[in-house]
């Protein structure tokens, strides 16, 4: 392929259109030479010292074209005369007024007359005139509908009315779980936050869960589907090319030629390649692609939310297993105390200082404590079964988890993200923001459905009555056509669909605000729970110590007959309840910490592990 010998000859053979560049207007030449279409485009837009967009034209052809532009559209400087008028140099620069940037459609409409006034166009065939106008419309097109802007971040600097203290109260409990926890506003959360509990057993459980839980695999597949839908939609911006072949044998009626003419048989063999392209003038396909891209982002955060929920549930269930195990151990200790007390009462009965009623009372006390053990064992079984489900296995295939609260360390330093950062960290908030983006793009789709569409189709191939001569030059065929379709009357459904899209957008915005408020509520609830549960553990420790002292004293008094069996029963019940409440209060501090990490978003922006689909790293913006 060779360029035309003369640009002037090139202009004479073709047509002109225009399109918008980053800062101004450029002109597009279209010419037919042989079987090819050539495009000649003005020099790229640059900026001069006045910061106005400047468009340079090559050769005196471009110079004459520039001189023919309507007044008020451009301001010219430079000259088209003298030695500077040699081909291949910039002969004139045009500074486009910014306020005229919206006049591009008018320029497009004026392009043929501009070229004619410049004396550059001798003729313009209808085919190329249509092609030039189509190219102008395609390149100068815009996407209708609103452009998406992320919701503004909150400006508040806290979650509760009261100022956040530097740390929780000191519980006075020796050992794991009794430490004071320090709040660190603005600190970042690690991706593998569960490792802060210092338990290899917990780490192993979460690793199994992220690798085997079916819902993670389902969300990964949904994300792959969403991304493939984006790739599929991107294909509409390219011409659609199809090949076809056909062989047909037909008996024709001779009577159609003149009466009495005999019938005859015809054979026709065709092989064609066809191409079609629909110009996205008003941005329907671009908005559709934008919506699908937002849907893919939404699905990414659905996956992250599922991952965060899974890891939080595994940690919570593991803490529940440890808590119930400790409660069962405490109950068994109490049963041992009751059995020891029963043996004392039986000896006192043999010595004659106690009656059979006292023995029966103590036996009743022992039976009552034993009765509390099966419900705890059922809680443990259910927690272990739930844990087996979370790691993607059947309860039959999972051995009981030997985990106690003493195996866990309570994280002492707790990061507390600022509200402005929280909306960028929470997967559910980012998911809903992506929904808002989808609804915004769908307004553009609904608007574009109300506007015309232009389609260009063409085909080239061969047709012959004999298959052997199908490749001869005389059998060549071609066609080129352009079409426009526009809705004229649809019974009002297109306008109703656009209004429905706007309402869906308003609904998504309202739901986004609700999700943000719920996120703030969750953080606020957790922060107050951390403080109150620390105070609660301190109170339960005091209550347990008091109950222990009371039980010891009552047992001594009962042994010498100073108190009756009812008083002993009350002391035993108080101690049993205080022991169980203490274990639950200790477990609550671990659970509150898990909930805080979940409420802050789980640190997904720091994580890249098998729990997420490869390549799903997303910006925390």
Secondary structure in CASP SS format (residue, H / E / C, confidence):
PFRMAT SS
TARGET T0000
AUTHOR 0000-0000-0000
METHOD secondary structure of the structure
MODEL  1
X C 1.00
X C 1.00
X C 1.00
X C 1.00
X C 1.00
X C 1.00
X H 1.00
X H 1.00
X H 1.00
X H 1.00
X H 1.00
X H 1.00
X H 1.00
X E 1.00
X E 1.00
X E 1.00
X E 1.00
X E 1.00
X E 1.00
X E 1.00
X C 1.00
X C 1.00
X C 1.00
X C 1.00
X E 1.00
X E 1.00
X E 1.00
X E 1.00
X E 1.00
X E 1.00
X E 1.00
X E 1.00
X E 1.00
X C 1.00
X C 1.00
X E 1.00
X E 1.00
X E 1.00
X E 1.00
X E 1.00
X E 1.00
X C 1.00
X C 1.00
X C 1.00
X E 1.00
X E 1.00
X E 1.00
X C 1.00
X C 1.00
X C 1.00
X C 1.00
X C 1.00
X E 1.00
X E 1.00
X E 1.00
X E 1.00
X E 1.00
X E 1.00
X H 1.00
X H 1.00
X H 1.00
X H 1.00
X H 1.00
X H 1.00
X H 1.00
X H 1.00
X H 1.00
X C 1.00
X C 1.00
X C 1.00
X E 1.00
X C 1.00
X C 1.00
X E 1.00
X E 1.00
X E 1.00
X E 1.00
X E 1.00
X C 1.00
X C 1.00
X C 1.00
X H 1.00
X H 1.00
X H 1.00
X H 1.00
X C 1.00
X C 1.00
X C 1.00
X C 1.00
X E 1.00
X E 1.00
X E 1.00
X E 1.00
X E 1.00
X E 1.00
X E 1.00
X C 1.00
X H 1.00
X H 1.00
X H 1.00
X H 1.00
X H 1.00
X H 1.00
X H 1.00
X H 1.00
X H 1.00
X H 1.00
X H 1.00
X H 1.00
X H 1.00
X H 1.00
X H 1.00
X H 1.00
X H 1.00
X H 1.00
X H 1.00
X H 1.00
X C 1.00
X C 1.00
X C 1.00
X C 1.00
X C 1.00
X C 1.00
X C 1.00
X C 1.00
X H 1.00
X H 1.00
X H 1.00
X H 1.00
X H 1.00
X H 1.00
X H 1.00
X H 1.00
X H 1.00
X H 1.00
X H 1.00
X H 1.00
X H 1.00
X H 1.00
X C 1.00
X C 1.00
X C 1.00
X C 1.00
X C 1.00
X C 1.00
X C 1.00
X C 1.00
X C 1.00
X C 1.00
X C 1.00
X C 1.00
X C 1.00
X C 1.00
X C 1.00
X C 1.00
X C 1.00
X C 1.00
X C 1.00
X C 1.00
X C 1.00
X C 1.00
X C 1.00
X C 1.00
X C 1.00
X C 1.00
X C 1.00
X E 1.00
X C 1.00
X C 1.00
X C 1.00
X C 1.00
X C 1.00
X C 1.00
X C 1.00
X C 1.00
X C 1.00
X C 1.00
X C 1.00
X C 1.00
X C 1.00
X C 1.00
X E 1.00
X E 1.00
X E 1.00
X E 1.00
X C 1.00
X C 1.00
X C 1.00
X C 1.00
X C 1.00
X C 1.00
X C 1.00
X H 1.00
X H 1.00
X H 1.00
X H 1.00
X H 1.00
X C 1.00
X C 1.00
X H 1.00
X H 1.00
X H 1.00
X H 1.00
X H 1.00
X H 1.00
X H 1.00
X H 1.00
X H 1.00
X H 1.00
X H 1.00
X H 1.00
X H 1.00
X C 1.00
X H 1.00
X H 1.00
X H 1.00
X H 1.00
X H 1.00
X H 1.00
X H 1.00
X H 1.00
X H 1.00
X H 1.00
X H 1.00
X H 1.00
X H 1.00
X H 1.00
X H 1.00
X H 1.00
X H 1.00
X H 1.00
X H 1.00
X H 1.00
X H 1.00
X H 1.00
X H 1.00
X H 1.00
X C 1.00
X C 1.00
X E 1.00
X E 1.00
X E 1.00
X E 1.00
X E 1.00
X E 1.00
X E 1.00
X E 1.00
X E 1.00
X E 1.00
X E 1.00
X E 1.00
X E 1.00
X C 1.00
X H 1.00
X H 1.00
X H 1.00
X C 1.00
X C 1.00
X C 1.00
X C 1.00
X C 1.00
X C 1.00
X C 1.00
X E 1.00
X E 1.00
X E 1.00
X E 1.00
X E 1.00
X E 1.00
X E 1.00
X E 1.00
X E 1.00
X E 1.00
X E 1.00
X E 1.00
X E 1.00
X E 1.00
X E 1.00
X E 1.00
X C 1.00
X C 1.00
X C 1.00
X C 1.00
X H 1.00
X H 1.00
X H 1.00
X H 1.00
X H 1.00
X H 1.00
X H 1.00
X H 1.00
X H 1.00
X H 1.00
X H 1.00
X H 1.00
X H 1.00
X H 1.00
X H 1.00
X H 1.00
X H 1.00
X H 1.00
X H 1.00
X H 1.00
X H 1.00
X H 1.00
X H 1.00
X H 1.00
X H 1.00
X H 1.00
X H 1.00
X H 1.00
X H 1.00
X H 1.00
X H 1.00
X H 1.00
X H 1.00
X H 1.00
X H 1.00
X H 1.00
X H 1.00
X H 1.00
X H 1.00
X H 1.00
X H 1.00
X H 1.00
X H 1.00
X H 1.00
X H 1.00
X H 1.00
X H 1.00
X H 1.00
X H 1.00
X H 1.00
X H 1.00
X H 1.00
X H 1.00
X H 1.00
X H 1.00
X H 1.00
X H 1.00
X H 1.00
X H 1.00
X H 1.00
X H 1.00
X H 1.00
X H 1.00
X H 1.00
X H 1.00
X H 1.00
X H 1.00
X C 1.00
X C 1.00
X C 1.00
X C 1.00
X C 1.00
X H 1.00
X H 1.00
X H 1.00
X H 1.00
X H 1.00
X H 1.00
X H 1.00
X H 1.00
X H 1.00
X H 1.00
X H 1.00
X H 1.00
X H 1.00
X H 1.00
X H 1.00
X H 1.00
X H 1.00
X H 1.00
X H 1.00
X H 1.00
X H 1.00
X H 1.00
X H 1.00
X H 1.00
X H 1.00
X H 1.00
X H 1.00
X H 1.00
X H 1.00
X H 1.00
X H 1.00
X H 1.00
X H 1.00
X H 1.00
X H 1.00
X C 1.00
X C 1.00
X C 1.00
X C 1.00
X H 1.00
X H 1.00
X H 1.00
X C 1.00
X C 1.00
X C 1.00
X C 1.00
X C 1.00
X C 1.00
X C 1.00
X H 1.00
X H 1.00
X H 1.00
X C 1.00
X C 1.00
X C 1.00
X C 1.00
X C 1.00
X E 1.00
X E 1.00
X E 1.00
X E 1.00
X C 1.00
X C 1.00
X H 1.00
X H 1.00
X H 1.00
X H 1.00
X H 1.00
X H 1.00
X H 1.00
X C 1.00
X H 1.00
X H 1.00
X H 1.00
X H 1.00
X H 1.00
X H 1.00
X H 1.00
X H 1.00
X H 1.00
X H 1.00
X H 1.00
X H 1.00
X H 1.00
X H 1.00
X H 1.00
X H 1.00
X H 1.00
X H 1.00
X H 1.00
X H 1.00
X H 1.00
X H 1.00
X C 1.00
X C 1.00
X C 1.00
X C 1.00
X E 1.00
X E 1.00
X E 1.00
X E 1.00
X E 1.00
X E 1.00
X E 1.00
X E 1.00
X E 1.00
X E 1.00
X E 1.00
X E 1.00
X C 1.00
X C 1.00
X H 1.00
X H 1.00
X H 1.00
X C 1.00
X C 1.00
X C 1.00
X H 1.00
X H 1.00
X H 1.00
X E 1.00
X E 1.00
X E 1.00
X E 1.00
X E 1.00
X E 1.00
X E 1.00
X E 1.00
X E 1.00
X E 1.00
X C 1.00
X C 1.00
X C 1.00
X C 1.00
X C 1.00
X C 1.00
X C 1.00
X H 1.00
X H 1.00
X H 1.00
X H 1.00
X H 1.00
X H 1.00
X H 1.00
X H 1.00
X H 1.00
X H 1.00
X H 1.00
X H 1.00
X H 1.00
X H 1.00
X H 1.00
X H 1.00
X H 1.00
X H 1.00
X H 1.00
X H 1.00
X H 1.00
X H 1.00
X H 1.00
X H 1.00
X H 1.00
X H 1.00
X H 1.00
X H 1.00
X H 1.00
X H 1.00
X H 1.00
X H 1.00
X H 1.00
X H 1.00
X H 1.00
X H 1.00
X H 1.00
X H 1.00
X H 1.00
X H 1.00
X H 1.00
X H 1.00
X H 1.00
X H 1.00
X H 1.00
X H 1.00
X H 1.00
X H 1.00
X H 1.00
X H 1.00
X H 1.00
X H 1.00
X H 1.00
X H 1.00
X H 1.00
X H 1.00
X H 1.00
X H 1.00
X H 1.00
X H 1.00
X H 1.00
X H 1.00
X H 1.00
X H 1.00
X H 1.00
X H 1.00
X H 1.00
X C 1.00
X C 1.00
X C 1.00
X C 1.00
X C 1.00
X H 1.00
X H 1.00
X H 1.00
X H 1.00
X H 1.00
X H 1.00
X H 1.00
X H 1.00
X H 1.00
X H 1.00
X H 1.00
X H 1.00
X H 1.00
X H 1.00
X H 1.00
X H 1.00
X H 1.00
X H 1.00
X H 1.00
X H 1.00
X H 1.00
X H 1.00
X H 1.00
X H 1.00
X H 1.00
X H 1.00
X H 1.00
X H 1.00
X H 1.00
X H 1.00
X H 1.00
X H 1.00
X H 1.00
X H 1.00
X H 1.00
X C 1.00
X C 1.00
X C 1.00
X C 1.00
X H 1.00
X H 1.00
X H 1.00
X C 1.00
X C 1.00
X C 1.00
X C 1.00
X C 1.00
X C 1.00
X C 1.00
X C 1.00
X C 1.00
X C 1.00
X C 1.00
X C 1.00
X C 1.00
X C 1.00
X C 1.00
END
